[in-house]
Amino acid sequence: MPSSQSSGEIPELVESMEWLRDNIPNDSGWRYTWAEIADGMTEMGFPITRSGIHHLATGRTKIPSAATIYGLTRFFGVPADFFFNPDTRVQVRETRELLGRMRTDD
């Protein structure tokens, strides 16, 4: 029986990228724009165009390169397996929630 998922496709890529934008703010405390992400990744040595990052974020591109995925994890400061391991995503989310609660308790 053929799989509906292409080889190399990352499940929940769009949702994971949205979660990163919603929960890891830029230096001004705002949500990163796709342009900021693309520009930042390019500056870090992981070149991607603004339209390229937008295509990933909207699901138009379903199979990103390993360098692009690694660049995203470096840009947002999450573990390298964030996009591949559901347990890692849960751990990152729980850690961010805990840090958020600690900041509001100060």
MOTAMO-V541394 format. One record per residue. N is the residue number from 1. RES is the residue in three letters. PHI is phi in radians with two decimals (NA if undefined). Layout:
BEGIN
N,RES,PHI
N,RES,PHI
END
This chain:
BEGIN
1,MET,NA
2,PRO,-1.20
3,SER,-1.46
4,SER,-1.38
5,GLN,-1.74
6,SER,-1.23
7,SER,-1.09
8,GLY,1.62
9,GLU,-1.25
10,ILE,-1.82
11,PRO,-1.07
12,GLU,1.10
13,LEU,-1.06
14,VAL,-1.06
15,GLU,-1.11
16,SER,-1.16
17,MET,-1.14
18,GLU,-1.11
19,TRP,-1.07
20,LEU,-1.03
21,ARG,-1.12
22,ASP,-1.27
23,ASN,-2.07
24,ILE,-2.14
25,PRO,-1.36
26,ASN,-1.31
27,ASP,-1.07
28,SER,-1.55
29,GLY,1.53
30,TRP,-1.74
31,ARG,-1.20
32,TYR,-1.07
33,THR,-1.50
34,TRP,-1.11
35,ALA,-1.12
36,GLU,-1.08
37,ILE,-1.15
38,ALA,-1.06
39,ASP,-1.13
40,GLY,-1.14
41,MET,-1.11
42,THR,-1.10
43,GLU,-1.09
44,MET,-1.43
45,GLY,1.71
46,PHE,-2.12
47,PRO,-1.09
48,ILE,-2.67
49,THR,-1.39
50,ARG,-1.10
51,SER,-1.21
52,GLY,-1.10
53,ILE,-1.21
54,HIS,-1.13
55,HIS,-1.10
56,LEU,-1.11
57,ALA,-1.16
58,THR,-1.74
59,GLY,1.52
60,ARG,-1.16
61,THR,-1.75
62,LYS,-1.80
63,ILE,-2.21
64,PRO,-1.34
65,SER,-1.27
66,ALA,-1.07
67,ALA,-1.12
68,THR,-1.15
69,ILE,-1.10
70,TYR,-1.10
71,GLY,-1.07
72,LEU,-1.09
73,THR,-1.16
74,ARG,-1.18
75,PHE,-1.03
76,PHE,-1.55
77,GLY,1.23
78,VAL,-1.95
79,PRO,-1.01
80,ALA,-1.06
81,ASP,-1.68
82,PHE,-0.91
83,PHE,-1.44
84,PHE,-1.89
85,ASN,-2.06
86,PRO,-1.02
87,ASP,-1.13
88,THR,-1.16
89,ARG,-1.05
90,VAL,-1.10
91,GLN,-1.09
92,VAL,-1.09
93,ARG,-1.11
94,GLU,-1.13
95,THR,-1.13
96,ARG,-1.10
97,GLU,-1.12
98,LEU,-1.10
99,LEU,-1.07
100,GLY,-1.09
101,ARG,-1.17
102,MET,-1.13
103,ARG,-1.16
104,THR,-1.35
105,ASP,-1.41
106,ASP,-1.27
END
